[in-house]
Amino acid sequence: MGPLIDFIRQDIGLSETLLGLLTTLPLIAFGVVSTMTSLFTKRFGIGNTLTGALILLTSGIIIRSLGGIFPLYLGTILLGIAIAFGNVLIPALIKRNFPHKAGIVTSLYSGIMSLGAAFAAGLSVPLAVEMNLGWRGSLGVWAVLAFIALIIWIPNIKRINRTPPRRSFKEAMKKLSGSLLVWKLALYMGLQSLAFYVILAWLPAILIDRGFDASYAGWMLSLSQATGIIGAILIPIWAGSRKDQRLVIVSLIIVEVIALIGLMIPGLGMVELWVGLIGMVLGGTFGLALLLIVLRSDDAETAAELSGIVQSIGYFIAASGPFIVGVIYDLTHVWNYALALLIVVAILKLLMGVGVGKDQKV
C-alpha cells in the first residue's frame, strides 16, 4: 500500500488523515482480532482456521482492488483480519508440527515473510506504471499468490493433528493475563514492533532532513529491509540452538543502541553501516519474538493462546509508534529526539527481554 499512496490520493481524493487510517487499519485489526483467534481454533482447529484465513485474505485483496472508497476500506479490514489469524497461528503450527526444529522453521518463516514484503514493496510501482495495471491492479495481483497458497494448503490440513481443547477461551485468557511472563513477552513483542514501524515510517524523512536526497533515503530504507531479512533468518537459528536466549537478546540490544547513536551523530558518517545494523537487529528481533512464543509454550494450544494475547497487546503498542514520533518532531523539529526515544525503547526491550529469555514455560 505504502508506495501507491500518491496514486490512490490522486485517483479518489482521500485526505492525509484518511490515507493514514488506511495504512493503520491492518494494525488495528491485528490488535483486535489476535486475542480472539484461539476462539476459532478451539472450535474449528488450526488447519481449518488457517484455511478460512486464506479464503478471507484472497477475498479481501480482490475487494480492495474493485475501486471506490468503501471497497478499499472493507477489503483492507478483511485482509488485516486474515493476516492477524496467520500471525497468531503460525507459531502454534510450528509448536504442533515442528517442536524440535522450532528455530530453523521460524527462521524460514520469518525470513521468507520479510523477503516477500520487500519484494512486493519494490514491485508495487512498476506493476502500476510500467505494466499499466494502475494502483488497483497493482494491489489486486497479489490475490493470485494468496489463492495459490490456499490450493497448496488444503491438502496439508489432514497432517495437523487436532486434539480436543483442554480449557475454555475465558479460562485461558484469565490464566495468561495473570502471568508476569506473558506481559513481559507481550511488551517485548510490542516494543520491537514499535521500533520497526517507526523506522519504516520515518527513516527516509530523517535522512532527507540531514541533507540526503530522496533517492538515497529510499535506498537506505531498502537496505534496512534487506538486512532485516538476513536478521530474520539467522537470529532464530542462533536462538533456537540455545536453551537460554538472554545472550542473544542482550547482543541484539547492544548493536541496536550503537547503531542508533551512530545515526544520531551526522559527523560520524557511515550511514549505510548504521542503517544496515538497525535493519538486521529489527528483523532478527521480530523472528526472535515469534520463536519465544513457541519456546515458552508447552503445547500447540498454549502457543495459539499465548500468540494471540502477546500479538494483540504488541500490535496496539506498535500502532502508536509512528504517531508518537510524528508528534515529537512536530513539537521539536529535531529528529534526534525521535532516535533518543528508540534508544529508550531498546532499554525497555532489554529489561523485558532478560525476563523472557530465561528457559521457562508459561
C-alpha positions as CSV (number, residue, x, y, z in Angstrom):
1,M,0.0,0.0,0.0
2,G,2.7,2.5,1.0
3,P,4.4,3.1,-2.4
4,L,0.9,3.5,-4.0
5,I,-0.5,6.1,-1.6
6,D,0.1,9.0,-4.1
7,F,-1.7,7.2,-6.9
8,I,-4.7,6.5,-4.6
9,R,-4.8,10.1,-3.4
10,Q,-4.8,11.4,-7.0
11,D,-7.5,9.0,-8.1
12,I,-10.1,9.2,-5.3
13,G,-9.0,12.3,-3.5
14,L,-8.6,11.0,0.1
15,S,-7.3,13.3,2.7
16,E,-4.0,12.6,4.5
17,T,-5.9,11.6,7.6
18,L,-8.0,9.0,5.7
19,L,-4.9,7.7,3.9
20,G,-3.2,7.4,7.3
21,L,-6.2,5.4,8.6
22,L,-5.9,3.2,5.5
23,T,-2.4,2.1,6.4
24,T,-3.2,1.8,10.1
25,L,-6.3,-0.4,9.7
26,P,-4.4,-3.7,9.4
27,L,-2.5,-2.9,12.6
28,I,-5.8,-2.2,14.4
29,A,-7.2,-5.5,13.0
30,F,-4.1,-7.3,14.3
31,G,-4.6,-5.9,17.8
32,V,-8.4,-6.6,17.9
33,V,-8.5,-10.0,16.3
34,S,-5.3,-11.7,17.6
35,T,-6.6,-12.4,21.1
36,M,-9.9,-13.9,19.7
37,T,-8.1,-16.3,17.3
38,S,-8.0,-19.2,19.8
39,L,-11.8,-19.0,20.0
40,F,-11.8,-20.2,16.4
41,T,-9.1,-22.8,16.8
42,K,-10.8,-24.4,19.8
43,R,-13.9,-24.8,17.6
44,F,-12.5,-25.5,14.2
45,G,-8.9,-26.5,14.7
46,I,-5.7,-24.7,13.5
47,G,-5.8,-26.2,10.0
48,N,-9.4,-25.2,9.2
49,T,-9.0,-21.8,10.8
50,L,-5.9,-21.1,8.6
51,T,-8.0,-22.2,5.5
52,G,-10.7,-19.7,6.4
53,A,-8.0,-17.1,6.8
54,L,-6.6,-17.7,3.4
55,I,-10.0,-17.5,1.8
56,L,-10.6,-14.2,3.7
57,L,-7.2,-12.9,2.6
58,T,-7.9,-13.7,-1.1
59,S,-11.3,-12.1,-0.9
60,G,-10.0,-9.0,0.9
61,I,-7.3,-8.4,-1.7
62,I,-9.9,-8.7,-4.5
63,I,-12.5,-6.4,-2.8
64,R,-9.8,-3.8,-2.0
65,S,-9.0,-3.6,-5.7
66,L,-12.5,-3.1,-7.0
67,G,-12.4,0.6,-6.9
68,G,-14.2,3.2,-4.7
69,I,-13.7,4.2,-1.2
70,F,-16.0,1.6,0.5
71,P,-14.4,-1.5,-1.1
72,L,-10.9,0.0,-0.5
73,Y,-11.5,0.2,3.3
74,L,-13.6,-3.0,3.6
75,G,-11.0,-5.1,1.7
76,T,-8.2,-3.6,3.8
77,I,-10.1,-4.6,7.0
78,L,-10.8,-8.1,5.8
79,L,-7.2,-8.8,4.7
80,G,-6.0,-7.3,8.0
81,I,-8.2,-9.8,9.9
82,A,-6.9,-12.7,7.8
83,I,-3.3,-11.7,8.4
84,A,-4.0,-11.5,12.1
85,F,-5.1,-15.1,12.1
86,G,-2.0,-16.2,10.2
87,N,0.3,-14.2,12.5
88,V,-1.1,-15.9,15.6
89,L,-1.4,-19.4,14.3
90,I,1.9,-20.0,12.5
91,P,3.8,-20.1,15.9
92,A,1.2,-22.6,17.1
93,L,1.5,-24.7,14.0
94,I,5.3,-24.7,14.4
95,K,4.8,-25.9,18.1
96,R,2.5,-28.7,17.0
97,N,4.3,-30.0,13.9
98,F,8.0,-29.0,14.4
99,P,8.6,-28.8,18.1
100,H,12.2,-29.9,17.8
101,K,13.1,-27.7,14.8
102,A,11.4,-24.5,16.1
103,G,14.5,-22.3,15.4
104,I,15.0,-23.4,11.8
105,V,11.3,-23.4,10.9
106,T,10.8,-19.9,12.5
107,S,13.9,-18.7,10.6
108,L,12.4,-19.9,7.3
109,Y,9.0,-18.4,8.1
110,S,10.2,-15.0,9.3
111,G,12.9,-14.8,6.6
112,I,10.6,-15.6,3.7
113,M,7.9,-13.3,5.1
114,S,10.4,-10.4,5.2
115,L,11.7,-11.3,1.7
116,G,8.1,-11.4,0.4
117,A,7.3,-8.0,1.9
118,A,10.4,-6.3,0.4
119,F,9.8,-8.0,-3.0
120,A,6.1,-6.8,-3.1
121,A,7.0,-3.2,-2.0
122,G,9.6,-3.0,-4.7
123,L,7.2,-4.3,-7.4
124,S,4.2,-2.2,-6.5
125,V,5.0,1.0,-8.5
126,P,6.4,-0.9,-11.6
127,L,3.2,-3.0,-11.7
128,A,1.1,0.1,-11.5
129,V,3.1,2.2,-14.0
130,E,5.2,0.1,-16.3
131,M,2.7,-2.8,-16.6
132,N,-0.2,-0.3,-16.8
133,L,-2.2,-2.0,-14.1
134,G,-2.9,1.1,-12.1
135,W,-3.0,1.1,-8.3
136,R,-6.0,-1.3,-8.3
137,G,-4.3,-3.9,-10.5
138,S,-1.0,-3.5,-8.6
139,L,-2.8,-4.3,-5.3
140,G,-5.1,-6.9,-6.8
141,V,-2.4,-9.1,-8.4
142,W,-1.4,-10.4,-5.0
143,A,-4.7,-12.3,-4.8
144,V,-3.2,-14.8,-7.2
145,L,-0.5,-15.7,-4.7
146,A,-3.0,-15.9,-1.9
147,F,-5.1,-18.3,-3.9
148,I,-2.1,-20.4,-4.8
149,A,-1.2,-20.6,-1.1
150,L,-4.8,-21.7,-0.4
151,I,-4.6,-24.5,-3.0
152,I,-1.2,-25.7,-1.6
153,W,-2.5,-25.5,2.0
154,I,-5.8,-27.5,1.7
155,P,-4.2,-31.0,1.1
156,N,-2.0,-30.4,4.2
157,I,-4.8,-29.9,6.7
158,K,-5.0,-33.6,7.4
159,R,-1.4,-33.5,8.6
160,I,-2.3,-31.3,11.5
161,N,-3.4,-33.5,14.5
162,R,-6.5,-32.0,16.0
163,T,-6.9,-32.5,19.8
164,P,-9.9,-31.5,21.9
165,P,-9.3,-28.2,23.8
166,R,-8.3,-28.7,27.4
167,R,-9.8,-25.4,28.6
168,S,-12.2,-22.7,27.6
169,F,-11.2,-19.4,25.9
170,K,-12.2,-17.5,29.0
171,E,-10.2,-19.7,31.4
172,A,-7.1,-19.4,29.1
173,M,-7.3,-15.6,28.9
174,K,-7.7,-15.4,32.7
175,K,-4.7,-17.5,33.4
176,L,-2.5,-15.9,30.7
177,S,-3.4,-12.3,31.7
178,G,-2.3,-13.1,35.3
179,S,1.2,-14.2,34.2
180,L,4.1,-11.8,34.5
181,L,6.0,-13.7,31.9
182,V,3.2,-13.2,29.4
183,W,3.1,-9.5,30.0
184,K,6.9,-9.3,29.6
185,L,6.7,-11.2,26.3
186,A,3.8,-9.0,25.1
187,L,5.8,-5.8,25.9
188,Y,8.9,-7.3,24.2
189,M,6.8,-8.0,21.1
190,G,5.2,-4.6,21.2
191,L,8.4,-2.6,21.7
192,Q,10.2,-4.4,18.9
193,S,7.3,-3.8,16.5
194,L,7.1,-0.1,17.6
195,A,10.8,0.4,16.7
196,F,10.3,-1.4,13.3
197,Y,7.3,0.7,12.3
198,V,9.0,3.9,13.4
199,I,12.0,3.1,11.2
200,L,9.7,2.1,8.3
201,A,7.7,5.3,8.5
202,W,10.3,7.9,9.3
203,L,13.8,6.8,8.3
204,P,13.6,8.4,4.8
205,A,12.4,11.7,6.4
206,I,15.2,11.6,8.9
207,L,17.8,11.2,6.2
208,I,16.3,13.8,3.9
209,D,16.3,16.3,6.8
210,R,20.1,15.5,7.1
211,G,20.6,16.7,3.5
212,F,20.5,13.5,1.6
213,D,18.3,13.3,-1.5
214,A,15.0,11.3,-1.7
215,S,16.5,8.6,-3.9
216,Y,19.3,7.9,-1.4
217,A,16.8,7.9,1.5
218,G,14.7,5.4,-0.4
219,W,17.7,3.1,-1.0
220,M,18.6,3.3,2.7
221,L,15.0,2.1,3.6
222,S,15.5,-0.8,1.1
223,L,18.9,-1.6,2.8
224,S,17.2,-1.8,6.2
225,Q,14.6,-4.2,4.8
226,A,17.3,-6.3,3.1
227,T,19.5,-6.6,6.2
228,G,16.2,-7.3,8.1
229,I,15.8,-10.4,6.0
230,I,19.3,-11.6,7.0
231,G,18.5,-11.0,10.7
232,A,15.1,-12.7,10.4
233,I,16.8,-15.8,9.0
234,L,20.0,-16.0,11.2
235,I,18.8,-14.9,14.6
236,P,16.0,-17.5,15.2
237,I,18.5,-20.3,14.2
238,W,21.1,-19.0,16.7
239,A,18.4,-18.5,19.4
240,G,16.8,-21.9,18.7
241,S,20.1,-23.7,19.2
242,R,20.2,-22.4,22.8
243,K,18.1,-23.3,25.9
244,D,18.5,-19.7,27.2
245,Q,18.1,-16.8,24.8
246,R,19.3,-14.0,27.1
247,L,22.7,-13.7,25.4
248,V,21.0,-13.3,22.0
249,I,18.7,-10.6,23.4
250,V,21.4,-8.6,25.1
251,S,23.7,-8.8,22.0
252,L,20.9,-7.5,19.7
253,I,20.2,-4.6,22.1
254,I,23.8,-3.6,22.3
255,V,24.1,-3.5,18.5
256,E,20.8,-1.6,18.2
257,V,21.9,1.1,20.6
258,I,25.3,1.6,19.0
259,A,23.6,1.9,15.6
260,L,21.1,4.4,16.8
261,I,23.8,6.5,18.5
262,G,25.8,6.4,15.2
263,L,22.7,7.6,13.3
264,M,22.3,10.5,15.8
265,I,25.8,11.9,15.1
266,P,25.9,13.0,11.5
267,G,29.7,13.8,11.7
268,L,30.4,10.0,12.1
269,G,29.2,9.3,8.6
270,M,28.8,5.6,7.8
271,V,25.0,5.9,7.4
272,E,24.9,2.7,5.4
273,L,26.5,0.8,8.3
274,W,24.1,2.2,11.0
275,V,21.0,1.6,8.8
276,G,22.1,-1.9,7.9
277,L,22.7,-2.8,11.5
278,I,19.4,-1.3,12.6
279,G,17.6,-3.3,9.9
280,M,19.4,-6.5,10.8
281,V,18.6,-6.2,14.5
282,L,14.9,-5.3,14.0
283,G,14.4,-8.2,11.5
284,G,16.2,-10.6,13.9
285,T,14.2,-9.3,16.9
286,F,10.9,-10.0,15.0
287,G,11.9,-13.6,14.3
288,L,13.1,-14.0,17.9
289,A,9.8,-12.7,19.3
290,L,7.9,-15.3,17.3
291,L,10.4,-18.0,18.3
292,L,10.0,-17.1,22.0
293,I,6.2,-17.7,21.7
294,V,6.9,-21.2,20.6
295,L,9.7,-21.9,23.1
296,R,7.7,-20.6,26.1
297,S,4.7,-22.8,25.3
298,D,4.2,-26.4,26.4
299,D,1.9,-27.3,23.6
300,A,0.2,-26.0,20.4
301,E,-3.0,-25.0,22.3
302,T,-1.0,-22.9,24.7
303,A,1.1,-21.5,21.8
304,A,-2.1,-20.3,20.0
305,E,-3.5,-18.7,23.1
306,L,-0.2,-17.1,24.1
307,S,0.5,-15.9,20.5
308,G,-3.0,-14.3,20.4
309,I,-2.7,-12.3,23.6
310,V,1.0,-11.3,23.0
311,Q,0.4,-10.1,19.5
312,S,-2.8,-8.3,20.3
313,I,-1.1,-6.2,23.0
314,G,2.1,-5.9,20.9
315,Y,0.4,-4.5,17.8
316,F,-1.6,-2.0,19.8
317,I,1.7,-0.7,21.2
318,A,3.3,-0.8,17.8
319,A,0.5,1.2,16.2
320,S,1.2,4.1,18.5
321,G,4.9,4.4,17.5
322,P,4.8,6.3,14.2
323,F,2.2,8.7,15.5
324,I,4.2,9.5,18.7
325,V,7.3,10.1,16.7
326,G,5.4,12.4,14.3
327,V,4.1,14.4,17.3
328,I,7.6,14.7,18.8
329,Y,9.0,16.0,15.5
330,D,6.1,18.5,15.1
331,L,6.9,19.9,18.6
332,T,10.7,20.0,18.4
333,H,11.7,19.8,14.6
334,V,14.7,17.8,15.7
335,W,14.8,14.1,14.6
336,N,17.4,13.2,17.3
337,Y,14.7,13.3,19.9
338,A,12.8,10.5,18.0
339,L,16.1,8.5,17.8
340,A,16.6,9.0,21.5
341,L,13.1,7.6,22.1
342,L,14.1,4.5,20.2
343,I,17.1,4.1,22.5
344,V,14.7,4.3,25.5
345,V,12.6,1.7,23.8
346,A,15.6,-0.5,23.3
347,I,16.5,-0.3,27.0
348,L,12.9,-1.2,27.9
349,K,13.1,-4.0,25.4
350,L,16.3,-5.2,27.2
351,L,14.5,-5.2,30.6
352,M,11.6,-7.2,29.2
353,G,13.9,-9.5,27.2
354,V,16.0,-10.6,30.1
355,G,12.8,-11.8,31.7
356,V,11.5,-13.8,28.7
357,G,14.9,-15.1,27.5
358,K,15.3,-17.4,30.5
359,D,14.4,-21.1,29.9
360,Q,10.9,-21.4,31.3
361,K,7.3,-22.2,30.3
362,V,4.1,-20.2,30.6
